[in-house]
Amino acid sequence: MRRSSRLLGAIGISLALTATTGGVAAAHAVPRISVIDGRTQPVFSYAGAVREHIRVETPVDSDGDGRNDLAAVDLVRPRETEQGLKVPVIMDESPYYDTVGRGNEAEHKGYDASGLPVKFPLFYDNYFVPRGYAVLLVDMLGTTRSDGCPDVGAAADIAAGKAVIDWLNGRAKGYNPDGSPATASWATGKVGMVGKSYDGTLPIAVAGTGVQGLATIVPISAISSWYRYTRMNGVLYTEDYMPWLAETIDSDPPAKCAAMRQRLHEGQEDATGNYNAFWAERDYLKGGLADVSKVRASVFAVHGLGDTNVKTDNFSTYWEALARRGVPRKLWLSQYGHVDPFDYRREEWVDTLHAWFDQWLHGIDTGVLRQPRADVQVAPAQWVRQADWPARSLDLPLWLRPGQDAQGSLGPLPPRGGTTASFTDDPWQTEDQMVSDPTAASPNRLVFLTPPLKRAVRISGTPQMDIRAKVDRPGVNLTALVVDYGEDERLDFYNSGGGIRTLADESCHGESTADDDACYRRTETVTTRLPLEIVARGWLDARNRRSLTTSQDLTPGKEYRLTWDTLPADSVVKAGHRLAVVLAASDASETMTDPADPAPATVTVDLSGSRIRLPLAAPPAGQDSAPATTMDFAPAPAEGQWRGPKDVVLPRPSRDLF
């Protein structure tokens, strides 16, 4: 296969060099990109490519040493760029190149004895350099070979990527290892940033600066707001996270960036969970450093609905903001966890990414913009294409109602006035306990169930809780779960691979060298038989009911209207299953206990003023489905009262930001 690629390269380059008179190659002719059937072709040698290590000057001094930080850049470009060929750039900026590595196989960069890069993690270099691209791997400031200190989402994090784009366009200074000036005369100036997790967050941040030359970004499992990553509506997912992460990604001696970590500790305001100036700096929708209103680049976003690390509101709020501005965009939304699409839909991913980069960086009409905007996985082995996301056609209100025995019910009409139900906070209650034995009485939660569904329904979008309640304490954290009760084969995104299992055999995408292999181990989807699935979750600190920036105590015994969004969802609830809303206070599985209220609060819910709004869409064709305007219920089984699953155990996936 490599022999044929080299032959094609020779043909493509010789055709480009051939003069129009006499078929004689002109010495001054410039090599050209080869395009067949709307795709760039692998006509340039990967083994013979130019490999360089460059340092680019940024405008920040994050380590306080009196000098502007230099960002380390490892790049590989076709050798023909030395003969006048100009190419666009694919860039992956990361804090992980010398710590956890990149990709499912945790690859690290490798260098030869002279310090030049010979090993580039992931497949981008192997695949795209032969097709007429340069690939740049940038060390985020404060990590690997770059100067500075990581400030986790603020100016230092953003500086390197933007400065490198400026360098590629002649607006910033670069240096060779010997200190001489380095220029990018070989670059067209067009850049596409790509990456997963932190690597995907940086493109969102850089795009929000409006930097000229950034043509497209491909953020995978990425953060659009660091506040939203670490907390929701004042409820903390974890404590003292920002300085911990800064220390984790920094391999320099601890003393070097201790002052920066102290500023992170003080700025995050864990005591209240409030949104403040610290978080505004790290908000890429409307922040002081990056703002979606400045985005010039197109966006190809990828996220997993099962991602309990970078939760789905990070993608959905960004997606909605891009839509309001009319930014060209595309979406892949899977059921997996924190997983790169290369590891669950590999062939389709490589082809689609190739088409996307060719469209935006080479200006080729690949047809990718005429495809439906969103690819959504609605079952472990089923993807659908649709015009946009969400597929919602209406918001259906379902009221919280009393039911039989201990359980409540969900219905289209509110109960009579004065109907109430209560629960008391248990700070150690887990989600397993919240969803187990749903018809049994529990002092620490309320469960509201539908009858069995007569036909399948699809929830597509962001459910919203809207309740009236009074509390006997000045504050309480509230949890809402939307649960699909029904035995089914479900994608196991809880497992350590986020829904995949790594196999022994490999597939190859691009050309290899002795130092840089283009082959990666295949994966397979992992499913498991489960009696339920938590479709959506959401949390609210009642003190932040009116404002994320200001906490306000409740007046014990006074009734309040409390509204909050859950995380977004896209899930088909099958015929015969039951849908439930679970209300509780603390969620020990996902959040921190409110430190300001050590005594447990009791919440009394006025059911006549309490409901959930469900975003409904028509299920995919072929399902026994209800219209997207209603929810039809079947009679309860005649063989006895349904009890639901007992002693549910849901494994907890890692929240490491890798």
C-alpha positions in Angstrom: 0.0 0.0 0.0 2.8 2.4 0.8 4.5 1.6 -2.6 1.3 2.7 -4.4 1.0 5.9 -2.3 4.6 6.8 -3.2 3.8 6.2 -6.9 0.7 8.3 -6.7 2.8 11.0 -5.0 5.3 10.9 -7.8 2.6 11.2 -10.5 0.8 14.0 -8.7 4.0 16.0 -8.2 5.4 15.4 -11.7 2.0 16.5 -13.2 2.2 19.7 -11.2 5.8 20.3 -12.3 5.2 19.6 -15.9 5.4 22.7 -18.2 2.6 23.3 -20.7 5.1 23.3 -23.6 6.8 20.1 -24.7 6.0 18.1 -21.5 9.3 19.2 -20.0 9.4 19.9 -16.2 10.1 23.5 -15.5 12.7 24.2 -12.8 10.6 27.0 -11.3 7.3 25.2 -11.2 5.7 24.9 -7.7 4.4 21.5 -6.4 0.6 21.4 -6.0 -2.0 19.6 -4.0 -3.7 16.7 -5.8 -7.5 16.5 -5.5 -9.5 13.6 -6.8 -13.3 13.2 -6.3 -13.4 16.1 -3.9 -10.6 14.9 -1.6 -6.9 15.7 -1.2 -4.7 12.7 -2.1 -1.7 11.3 -0.4 1.0 12.5 -2.9 3.6 13.8 -0.5 6.1 11.6 1.4 5.6 11.4 5.1 9.0 9.8 5.7 10.7 12.6 3.8 8.7 15.4 5.5 10.4 18.3 7.2 10.3 18.1 11.0 11.1 21.1 13.2 11.0 22.4 16.7 10.1 26.1 17.0 9.6 28.4 19.9 6.9 31.1 19.5 6.7 34.2 21.6 3.5 34.9 23.5 2.4 38.2 25.0 2.1 36.8 28.6 4.6 36.2 31.4 2.7 33.7 33.4 5.7 32.5 35.5 6.7 36.1 36.5 10.3 35.7 35.4 10.3 39.1 33.5 10.3 37.5 30.0 7.4 36.7 27.7 6.7 33.0 27.7 7.8 31.0 24.7 5.5 28.3 23.4 7.1 25.1 22.2 5.9 23.9 18.8 6.7 20.6 17.1 5.7 20.5 13.4 5.9 18.3 10.4 5.2 19.5 6.9 5.7 18.2 3.3 9.2 18.5 2.0 7.8 20.2 -1.0 7.1 23.3 1.1 10.8 23.9 0.7 10.1 24.3 -3.1 7.3 26.8 -2.8 4.3 24.7 -1.8 2.1 26.5 0.7 0.0 24.3 3.0 -2.6 24.9 5.8 -2.1 23.7 9.3 -3.8 21.2 11.6 -3.0 22.0 15.2 -3.4 20.0 18.4 -2.4 22.0 21.5 -2.2 20.0 24.7 -1.0 20.1 28.3 -0.5 16.3 28.3 2.3 15.5 25.9 4.8 14.7 28.7 2.4 13.5 31.3 -0.6 11.2 30.5 0.0 11.2 26.8 -2.7 11.4 24.0 -5.2 9.0 22.7 -6.5 5.6 23.7 -2.9 4.3 23.7 -1.5 7.2 25.7 1.1 8.2 23.1 3.9 10.7 23.9 6.1 12.8 21.7 9.5 11.5 20.7 12.7 13.3 19.7 16.0 12.4 18.1 19.4 13.1 19.6 19.4 16.6 18.2 16.0 17.4 19.7 14.0 17.3 16.6 10.6 15.7 16.8 10.3 12.2 15.3 7.1 10.9 17.0 3.8 12.7 16.8 1.0 11.3 18.9 -2.3 10.4 17.1 -2.9 9.8 13.4 -3.3 13.4 12.2 0.4 13.7 11.0 0.5 10.3 9.3 -2.8 10.8 7.5 -2.8 14.5 6.6 0.8 15.4 5.9 0.8 13.2 2.8 -2.3 15.0 1.7 -0.8 18.5 1.8 -1.1 19.7 5.4 1.3 20.7 8.1 0.6 19.3 11.5 1.6 21.2 14.6 1.6 19.9 18.2 1.8 22.8 20.6 2.7 22.4 24.3 0.3 24.5 26.3 2.1 27.2 28.4 3.4 25.7 31.7 3.7 22.2 30.3 6.2 20.0 28.6 8.8 22.3 26.7 6.9 25.5 26.9 7.6 28.3 29.4 5.2 29.6 32.0 2.5 28.3 34.4 -0.8 26.8 33.5 -3.7 29.0 34.8 -6.4 26.5 33.9 -8.5 28.2 31.3 -7.4 31.8 31.5 -4.9 34.0 29.7 -1.9 31.7 29.8 -3.9 28.7 28.6 -5.2 30.8 25.6 -1.9 32.5 24.8 0.1 29.7 23.1 -2.5 28.7 20.5 -3.4 32.2 19.5 0.3 33.2 19.3 1.1 30.2 17.1 -1.7 31.2 14.7 -0.4 34.8 14.7 3.1 33.4 13.9 1.8 31.4 11.0 0.3 34.6 9.7 3.4 36.7 10.2 2.1 38.6 13.3 4.3 37.0 16.0 7.9 36.1 16.5 9.3 32.5 16.3 12.7 31.1 17.0 14.7 28.1 15.9 16.5 26.0 18.5 19.7 28.1 17.9 17.8 31.3 18.6 17.6 32.5 15.0 14.3 33.8 13.7 11.9 31.2 12.4 9.2 32.2 9.8 6.3 30.2 8.4 6.7 31.3 4.8 5.4 27.8 3.8 2.0 28.3 5.5 -1.2 29.6 3.8 -2.2 31.1 7.1 -5.3 28.9 7.5 -5.4 26.8 10.7 -7.7 24.1 12.0 -7.5 23.3 15.7 -8.6 19.8 16.9 -8.4 17.9 20.1 -10.2 16.0 22.8 -10.9 17.1 26.4 -8.4 19.8 27.4 -7.0 19.7 23.9 -10.6 20.4 22.6 -11.2 23.1 25.2 -8.3 25.2 24.0 -9.7 25.5 20.4 -13.0 26.8 21.8 -11.0 29.4 23.9 -8.8 30.5 21.0 -11.7 30.7 18.6 -13.4 33.0 21.1 -10.6 35.6 20.7 -11.5 36.1 17.1 -8.0 35.5 16.0 -7.6 35.8 12.2 -6.4 32.7 10.4 -8.3 30.2 12.5 -10.6 28.7 9.9 -12.2 25.9 11.8 -12.1 24.0 15.1 -13.0 20.5 16.0 -13.6 20.3 19.8 -14.2 16.8 21.1 -15.5 16.3 24.7 -14.6 19.9 25.3 -15.3 22.5 28.0 -16.9 25.8 27.0 -17.2 27.1 30.6 -14.9 26.1 33.4 -17.6 27.0 35.9 -19.9 24.6 34.1 -17.2 22.0 34.2 -16.7 22.1 38.0 -20.2 23.0 39.2 -23.8 23.5 38.3 -26.1 26.3 39.6 -23.9 26.7 42.7 -23.5 23.0 43.4 -19.9 21.8 43.4 -18.9 18.6 41.6 -15.5 18.6 43.4 -13.4 20.8 45.7 -10.2 22.7 45.0 -10.1 21.3 41.5 -8.4 24.1 39.6 -5.1 24.2 41.5 -5.1 20.3 41.6 -5.4 20.2 37.8 -2.7 22.9 37.4 -0.3 20.8 39.4 -1.2 17.6 37.6 -0.3 18.9 34.2 2.8 20.8 35.3 5.9 18.6 35.3 8.2 21.4 36.6 9.4 21.6 40.2 6.4 22.5 42.4 7.8 25.8 43.7 7.9 27.3 40.2 4.2 27.8 39.8 3.1 27.7 43.5 2.0 31.4 43.4 -0.3 30.7 40.4 -1.8 27.7 42.1 -2.5 29.8 45.2 -4.4 32.3 43.0 -6.4 29.5 41.5 -7.3 28.2 45.0 -8.5 31.7 46.1 -10.3 32.6 43.0 -12.5 29.6 42.5 -14.7 30.5 45.6 -15.6 26.9 46.6 -17.2 28.2 49.8 -20.3 29.5 47.9 -20.0 27.9 44.5 -20.8 31.4 43.0 -19.9 32.6 39.6 -17.4 35.4 39.9 -14.7 37.3 37.9 -12.5 34.2 38.1 -15.1 32.1 36.3 -15.9 34.9 33.8 -12.3 34.8 32.6 -12.8 31.1 31.9 -16.2 31.4 30.3 -15.8 31.1 26.5 -19.5 32.0 25.7 -19.4 35.5 27.3 -16.1 35.8 29.1 -13.6 38.6 29.3 -10.9 36.7 27.4 -13.0 34.7 24.9 -16.5 35.3 23.7 -18.6 33.3 21.2 -19.6 36.6 19.6 -16.0 36.9 18.3 -15.9 33.4 16.7 -14.8 33.5 13.0 -14.1 29.8 12.7 -16.5 27.0 11.7 -17.1 24.4 14.4 -17.4 20.6 14.2 -18.4 19.6 17.7 -18.3 16.1 19.1 -19.6 15.0 22.5 -20.8 11.9 24.4 -24.1 11.9 26.2 -22.6 9.4 28.6 -19.7 11.8 29.5 -19.9 12.4 33.2 -16.5 14.1 33.1 -17.1 17.0 30.7 -20.8 17.1 31.2 -23.1 17.7 28.2 -24.2 21.2 29.1 -20.7 22.3 28.0 -21.5 21.3 24.4 -25.2 22.2 24.4 -24.9 25.8 25.6 -22.0 26.4 23.2 -24.0 24.8 20.3 -27.0 27.0 21.0 -24.8 30.1 21.2 -23.2 29.2 17.8 -26.6 28.7 16.3 -27.8 32.1 17.4 -24.9 33.6 15.6 -25.3 31.5 12.5 -21.8 30.0 12.8 -21.3 27.2 10.3 -21.3 24.0 12.4 -21.6 20.3 12.5 -22.2 17.9 15.4 -21.6 14.2 16.3 -23.5 13.3 19.5 -22.9 9.8 20.8 -24.0 7.7 23.7 -20.4 7.0 24.8 -18.6 8.6 27.7 -15.4 10.6 27.5 -14.3 8.9 24.2 -12.7 10.1 21.0 -14.8 9.2 17.8 -11.6 7.6 16.4 -12.2 4.9 19.0 -15.9 4.2 18.3 -16.7 5.1 14.7 -13.2 5.1 13.2 -13.7 4.8 9.4 -16.6 7.3 9.3 -14.6 9.7 11.5 -11.5 9.7 9.4 -13.5 10.2 6.2 -15.7 13.0 7.7 -12.8 14.8 9.3 -10.9 14.6 6.0 -13.8 16.2 4.2 -14.2 18.8 6.9 -10.6 19.9 6.8 -10.4 19.8 3.0 -13.5 22.1 2.9 -12.4 24.7 5.4 -8.6 24.6 5.0 -8.1 23.8 1.3 -11.3 25.4 0.1 -12.5 22.2 -1.7 -16.2 21.6 -2.2 -16.3 18.2 -0.5 -20.0 18.0 0.0 -19.7 17.9 3.7 -21.7 21.2 4.1 -24.7 19.6 2.2 -24.9 16.7 4.7 -27.5 16.9 7.5 -25.9 19.0 10.3 -26.1 16.4 13.1 -25.2 12.7 13.5 -26.9 11.4 16.7 -26.5 7.9 18.2 -29.9 6.8 19.4 -29.0 3.2 20.3 -25.7 1.3 20.7 -25.7 0.2 17.0 -27.9 3.0 15.5 -27.0 6.4 14.3 -29.4 8.9 12.7 -28.7 12.0 10.6 -30.9 15.0 11.2 -31.1 18.6 10.1 -30.0 20.0 13.5 -29.9 19.2 17.2 -31.9 19.0 19.3 -34.6 17.2 17.3 -37.2 18.6 19.8 -40.6 19.5 18.4 -42.3 20.6 21.6 -41.8 20.9 25.4 -44.3 18.6 27.1 -45.2 19.5 30.8 -45.7 16.6 33.1 -47.0 17.4 36.6 -45.7 15.8 39.8 -48.8 14.1 41.2 -49.5 11.8 44.2 -49.8 8.1 43.3 -50.5 4.7 44.9 -48.7 3.7 48.1 -45.3 5.4 48.4 -44.8 6.3 44.8 -45.9 9.5 43.0 -47.0 9.8 39.4 -46.4 12.0 36.4 -49.4 13.2 34.4 -50.6 15.9 32.0 -52.7 17.7 34.6 -51.8 19.2 38.0 -53.2 17.7 41.2 -55.6 19.6 43.4 -54.2 22.5 45.4 -52.7 21.8 48.7 -51.2 18.4 47.7 -47.7 18.1 49.1 -44.9 15.6 49.5 -41.7 15.9 51.6 -38.2 14.5 51.7 -35.2 15.1 54.0 -31.6 15.6 52.9 -29.2 12.6 53.3 -25.7 14.0 52.5 -24.4 10.5 51.8 -27.3 9.3 49.5 -26.0 8.0 46.2 -27.7 7.9 42.8 -27.9 4.1 43.2 -30.0 4.6 46.3 -32.1 7.3 44.6 -33.2 5.0 41.7 -33.4 1.6 43.6 -36.7 0.2 44.6 -38.6 3.2 43.1 -42.1 2.3 44.6 -40.8 1.9 48.1 -41.1 4.6 50.7 -38.0 6.6 51.4 -37.6 9.6 53.7 -34.7 11.0 51.5 -36.3 11.1 48.0 -39.5 11.4 46.0 -40.2 9.3 42.9 -42.8 10.2 40.3 -43.5 7.4 37.7 -45.5 7.2 34.6 -47.5 4.0 33.7 -45.9 1.8 31.1 -45.5 3.7 27.8 -47.8 2.4 25.0 -45.4 3.7 22.4 -41.8 4.8 22.4 -40.9 8.5 23.0 -37.7 10.4 22.3 -36.4 13.0 24.7 -34.1 15.4 22.7 -32.9 18.5 24.4 -32.7 19.9 27.9 -35.4 18.9 30.5 -36.3 21.6 33.0 -37.5 21.3 36.6 -40.1 23.8 37.8 -41.2 23.2 41.4 -42.7 25.1 44.3 -41.3 24.2 47.6 -40.5 25.3 51.1 -37.4 24.4 53.2 -36.9 24.4 56.9 -33.3 25.5 56.6 -31.6 28.6 55.0 -30.3 26.5 52.2 -30.3 23.1 50.5 -28.9 21.5 47.4 -31.5 19.9 45.1 -31.1 17.0 42.7 -33.4 15.9 39.9 -33.0 12.7 37.9 -34.9 11.7 34.8 -34.9 7.9 34.7 -35.9 5.3 32.1 -37.1 2.2 33.9 -37.0 -0.9 31.7 -34.8 -3.9 31.1 -32.7 -3.2 28.0 -29.3 -3.8 26.3 -27.6 -0.4 26.9 -24.3 1.1 26.0 -22.1 0.7 29.0 -20.6 4.2 29.2 -20.0 3.6 32.9 -17.1 1.2 32.2 -13.5 2.3 32.3 -13.3 2.8 28.6 -16.4 5.0 28.4 -18.3 2.4 26.4 -15.5 0.8 24.4 -13.1 -2.2 24.8 -9.7 -2.1 23.2 -8.8 -5.0 21.0 -5.4 -6.5 20.0 -5.7 -6.0 16.2 -5.0 -2.7 14.5 -6.1 -0.5 11.6 -3.8 1.9 9.8 -4.6 5.4 8.7 -1.7 7.1 6.9 1.9 6.4 6.4 4.4 5.2 9.0 8.1 5.6 9.8 10.2 3.5 12.1 9.6 6.1 14.8 6.0 7.0 14.1 3.4 4.2 13.5 0.1 5.1 11.7 -1.6 2.0 13.1 -3.8 1.9 16.2 -5.6 -0.8 18.1 -9.2 -1.3 17.1 -12.0 -1.1 19.6 -15.5 -2.6 20.1 -18.6 -1.2 21.8 -19.4 -2.6 25.2 -23.1 -3.0 26.1 -24.7 -4.4 29.3 -28.1 -5.5 30.3 -29.5 -3.0 32.8 -32.9 -2.4 34.3 -32.8 1.4 34.0 -30.9 4.3 32.7 -30.5 7.8 34.1 -31.4 9.9 31.1 -30.7 13.3 32.6 -29.4 14.8 35.9 -29.5 18.3 37.2 -28.6 20.2 40.4 -29.4 23.6 42.1 -28.2 25.3 45.2 -31.4 26.9 46.4 -29.3 29.9 47.6 -28.5 30.5 43.9 -32.1 30.3 42.8 -32.1 33.9 41.5 -28.4 34.5 40.7 -25.3 32.5 40.1 -23.2 35.5 41.3 -24.9 36.1 44.6 -26.1 33.6 47.2 -29.2 34.4 49.1 -30.5 32.4 52.1 -34.0 31.0 52.1 -36.5 32.0 54.7 -37.4 28.7 56.5 -41.0 27.8 55.9 -41.5 30.3 53.0 -42.6 28.8 49.6 -40.4 29.5 46.6 -40.5 28.7 43.0 -37.3 26.9 42.0 -36.4 26.2 38.4 -33.3 24.6 36.9 -32.2 22.8 33.8 -30.9 19.3 33.9 -28.1 18.2 31.7 -29.2 17.8 28.1 -30.2 14.4 26.8 -31.1 12.5 23.7 -32.7 9.2 24.5 -35.5 6.9 23.2 -37.6 5.5 26.0 -39.1 2.3 24.6 -42.7 1.1 24.7 -43.4 -0.8 27.9 -40.8 1.2 29.9 -41.7 3.8 32.5 -40.4 7.3 32.8 -39.6 8.7 36.3 -38.6 11.9 37.9 -36.6 11.5 41.1 -36.3 14.5 43.5 -33.7 14.5 46.3 -31.3 16.9 48.0 -27.6 15.9 48.1 -26.2 13.7 45.4 -23.1 11.9 46.9 -22.4 10.3 43.5 -21.7 13.5 41.6 -21.7 16.5 43.9 -20.3 17.8 47.2 -22.4 18.2 50.3 -23.3 21.8 51.1 -20.7 22.8 53.9 -22.8 25.7 55.1 -25.7 23.5 56.3 -24.5 20.6 58.4 -28.0 19.9 59.7 -30.2 18.0 57.2 -32.9 20.1 55.5 -36.5 18.9 54.9 -38.1 20.0 51.6 -41.8 20.1 51.2 -43.0 20.2 47.6 -46.3 21.7 46.5 -47.2 19.2 43.8 -50.0 21.4 42.4 -47.3 23.9 41.4 -44.5 21.5 40.3 -43.7 19.9 37.0 -41.0 18.9 34.6 -40.8 20.1 31.0 -39.6 17.4 28.7 -38.3 18.2 25.2 -39.9 15.6 23.0 -39.2 14.6 19.4 -40.4 11.8 17.1 -38.4 8.6 17.7 -36.4 7.3 14.7 -38.4 5.4 12.1 -39.0 1.7 12.8 -39.9 2.1 16.4 -43.3 1.6 17.9 -43.4 5.3 18.6 -45.8 8.0 19.7 -46.1 11.4 17.9 -43.9 14.1 19.4 -47.0 15.8 20.7 -48.0 13.4 23.4 -47.1 10.5 25.6 -49.4 7.5 25.5 -49.7 5.0 28.4 -50.6 1.3 28.4 -52.6 -0.3 31.2 -50.6 -1.6 34.1 -49.8 -5.3 33.9 -52.5 -7.5 35.3 -50.1 -9.9 37.1 -49.5 -7.5 39.9 -48.0 -4.2 41.0 -44.7 -3.2 39.4 -41.9 -2.7 42.0 -38.9 -1.8 39.9 -35.3 -2.8 40.3 -33.8 -3.2 43.8 -30.2 -2.7 45.0 -29.0 -1.0 41.8 -25.3 -0.5 41.5 -24.0 1.9 38.9 -20.2 2.0 38.6 -18.7 5.5 38.7 -16.4 6.4 35.8 -13.3 8.5 36.2 -13.5 12.3 36.0 -9.9 12.8 35.0 -9.7 15.5 32.3 -7.8 13.4 29.7 
